[in-house]
Amino acid sequence: IQIEQISNLIDFYDHDNFINSRNKTILDFLYSTACRVSEVCTVKNSDIDFEDDFVIITGKGSKQRIVPIGSELKSNLQKYLIIRDSYVNKNINNLFVTKNKNPMERTSIYRIVKNTALNAGIKESIHPHTLRHSAATQMLEAGCDLRTLQEFLGHSSVSTTQIYTKLTKEFLSEVFKESHPRA
């Protein structure tokens, strides 16, 4: 999906109550960190470092990686945590919790993404992995190299990362013209 549609998805919610703030932050977290939905479910408050602007993500096989936090996600996280702390006991470690104060499950996040897309008027079928795929594709189109993207996504093999290289012919042609000496 396009960047504009992602913005509409994230901006569908405000920080006016716990559920809306949580949903907005989950959507931003999925896109900004390009995390798998299972990784979002297991993020702990202690995994976030606001001083150095990164989050520790625990991925497949309990492998950990460090992912930068951009300014917009940082702002959403800080606003969400203020609301969350007034709603949930600080002893609960999971960053994202349900209204019943239980850790979020994959199916709940899937429903949040799906329903928000419908309510925001996005026609395409969208699920959490769509945000991961869009982030990866947009990073490649902006010039990110495959090895860096591999680390960012937490892939053990660069061949897995190559799935995200389905770039448009126009984009490839433009990069060729800008960077190849014989273009």
C-alpha positions as CSV (number, residue, x, y, z in Angstrom):
1,I,0.0,0.0,0.0
2,Q,1.1,3.6,-0.5
3,I,2.6,5.9,2.1
4,E,-0.5,8.1,2.0
5,Q,-2.7,5.1,2.8
6,I,-0.5,4.1,5.7
7,S,-0.7,7.6,7.1
8,N,-4.5,7.5,6.8
9,L,-4.4,4.2,8.7
10,I,-2.2,5.4,11.5
11,D,-3.9,8.8,11.8
12,F,-7.4,7.2,11.9
13,Y,-7.0,7.2,15.7
14,D,-6.1,9.9,18.2
15,H,-4.7,9.6,21.7
16,D,-8.1,10.5,23.3
17,N,-8.6,7.2,25.2
18,F,-6.7,4.0,26.0
19,I,-8.1,1.8,23.1
20,N,-7.6,4.5,20.4
21,S,-4.1,5.4,21.7
22,R,-3.1,1.7,21.8
23,N,-4.5,1.0,18.3
24,K,-2.8,4.1,16.8
25,T,0.5,3.1,18.4
26,I,0.2,-0.5,17.3
27,L,-0.3,0.5,13.7
28,D,2.6,2.9,13.8
29,F,4.8,0.4,15.6
30,L,4.0,-2.3,12.9
31,Y,4.9,0.1,10.1
32,S,7.8,2.0,11.6
33,T,9.7,-1.0,12.9
34,A,8.5,-3.5,10.2
35,C,7.9,-6.0,12.9
36,R,6.1,-9.3,12.6
37,V,2.8,-9.3,14.5
38,S,4.1,-11.9,16.9
39,E,7.0,-9.6,17.7
40,V,4.7,-6.8,18.5
41,C,2.8,-9.0,20.9
42,T,5.9,-9.7,22.9
43,V,7.4,-6.2,23.2
44,K,8.0,-5.2,26.8
45,N,8.1,-1.7,28.2
46,S,11.7,-2.4,29.2
47,D,12.6,-3.1,25.5
48,I,12.2,0.6,24.6
49,D,15.1,3.0,25.0
50,F,13.8,6.6,24.5
51,E,17.3,8.1,25.2
52,D,19.0,6.4,22.3
53,D,15.7,5.9,20.3
54,F,15.7,2.2,19.7
55,V,13.6,-0.9,20.6
56,I,14.9,-4.4,21.2
57,I,12.8,-6.8,19.1
58,T,12.7,-10.5,20.0
59,G,12.1,-12.4,16.8
60,K,12.0,-15.9,15.5
61,G,14.1,-18.4,17.5
62,S,14.3,-15.8,20.4
63,K,16.9,-13.9,18.3
64,Q,17.0,-10.2,19.3
65,R,17.7,-7.2,17.1
66,I,17.9,-3.5,17.7
67,V,15.5,-1.4,15.6
68,P,15.6,2.4,15.5
69,I,12.5,4.4,16.7
70,G,11.7,7.4,14.5
71,S,10.4,10.7,15.8
72,E,6.7,10.0,15.0
73,L,6.7,6.5,16.6
74,K,8.6,7.9,19.6
75,S,5.9,10.6,20.1
76,N,3.1,8.1,19.7
77,L,4.8,5.7,22.2
78,Q,5.2,8.4,24.8
79,K,1.6,9.6,24.5
80,Y,0.4,6.0,24.6
81,L,2.5,5.2,27.7
82,I,1.1,8.1,29.6
83,I,-2.5,6.8,29.0
84,R,-1.5,3.2,29.5
85,D,0.2,3.9,32.8
86,S,-3.1,5.5,34.1
87,Y,-5.1,2.5,32.9
88,V,-2.8,-0.5,33.6
89,N,-0.8,-1.4,36.6
90,K,2.9,-0.7,36.0
91,N,3.8,-4.2,37.0
92,I,2.3,-5.5,33.7
93,N,5.4,-5.7,31.4
94,N,3.8,-6.1,27.9
95,L,3.8,-2.9,26.0
96,F,0.5,-3.6,24.3
97,V,-2.4,-5.0,26.3
98,T,-6.1,-5.5,25.9
99,K,-8.9,-3.6,27.6
100,N,-8.9,-6.5,30.1
101,K,-5.1,-5.8,30.7
102,N,-4.0,-9.1,29.1
103,P,-1.1,-9.2,26.6
104,M,-2.3,-8.6,23.0
105,E,-2.7,-11.7,20.8
106,R,-2.0,-11.9,17.1
107,T,-5.6,-12.3,16.1
108,S,-6.5,-9.1,18.0
109,I,-3.9,-7.1,16.2
110,Y,-5.0,-8.6,12.9
111,R,-8.5,-7.4,13.6
112,I,-7.3,-4.0,14.5
113,V,-5.4,-3.6,11.2
114,K,-8.3,-5.1,9.1
115,N,-11.1,-3.0,10.8
116,T,-9.1,0.2,10.8
117,A,-8.4,-0.2,7.1
118,L,-12.1,-0.7,6.3
119,N,-13.1,2.2,8.5
120,A,-10.4,4.4,6.9
121,G,-11.8,3.6,3.5
122,I,-8.9,1.6,2.2
123,K,-10.1,-0.8,-0.4
124,E,-7.1,-3.1,-0.5
125,S,-7.1,-6.1,1.8
126,I,-4.6,-5.2,4.6
127,H,-3.2,-7.2,7.4
128,P,-0.2,-6.7,9.7
129,H,2.3,-8.3,7.3
130,T,1.2,-5.7,4.7
131,L,2.7,-3.0,6.8
132,R,5.9,-4.9,7.2
133,H,6.1,-5.5,3.5
134,S,5.3,-1.9,2.6
135,A,8.0,-0.6,5.0
136,A,10.6,-2.9,3.5
137,T,9.7,-2.1,-0.1
138,Q,9.6,1.7,0.6
139,M,13.0,1.5,2.4
140,L,14.5,-0.3,-0.7
141,E,13.0,2.3,-3.0
142,A,14.5,5.0,-0.9
143,G,18.0,3.5,-1.3
144,C,18.4,1.1,1.6
145,D,20.8,-1.7,0.8
146,L,19.6,-5.3,1.0
147,R,22.0,-6.2,3.8
148,T,20.9,-3.4,6.1
149,L,17.2,-4.3,5.4
150,Q,18.0,-7.9,6.2
151,E,19.2,-6.8,9.7
152,F,16.3,-4.4,10.1
153,L,13.8,-7.2,9.4
154,G,15.6,-9.8,11.4
155,H,16.1,-12.2,8.5
156,S,18.8,-14.9,9.0
157,S,19.3,-15.1,5.2
158,V,19.5,-12.3,2.6
159,S,17.6,-14.6,0.3
160,T,14.6,-14.2,2.5
161,T,14.9,-10.4,2.3
162,Q,15.0,-10.6,-1.5
163,I,11.3,-11.3,-1.5
164,Y,10.8,-7.5,-0.8
165,T,12.6,-6.5,-3.9
166,K,9.5,-6.6,-6.1
167,L,10.1,-3.1,-7.3
168,T,8.3,-1.3,-10.1
169,K,9.8,-1.2,-13.6
170,E,9.7,2.6,-13.5
171,F,11.6,2.7,-10.2
172,L,14.3,0.3,-11.4
173,S,14.6,2.3,-14.6
174,E,15.0,5.5,-12.7
175,V,17.7,4.1,-10.4
176,F,19.5,2.7,-13.4
177,K,19.5,6.1,-15.1
178,E,20.7,7.9,-12.0
179,S,23.4,5.4,-11.0
180,H,24.7,3.5,-13.9
181,P,27.6,5.1,-15.7
182,R,26.4,3.9,-19.1
183,A,22.8,4.8,-18.7
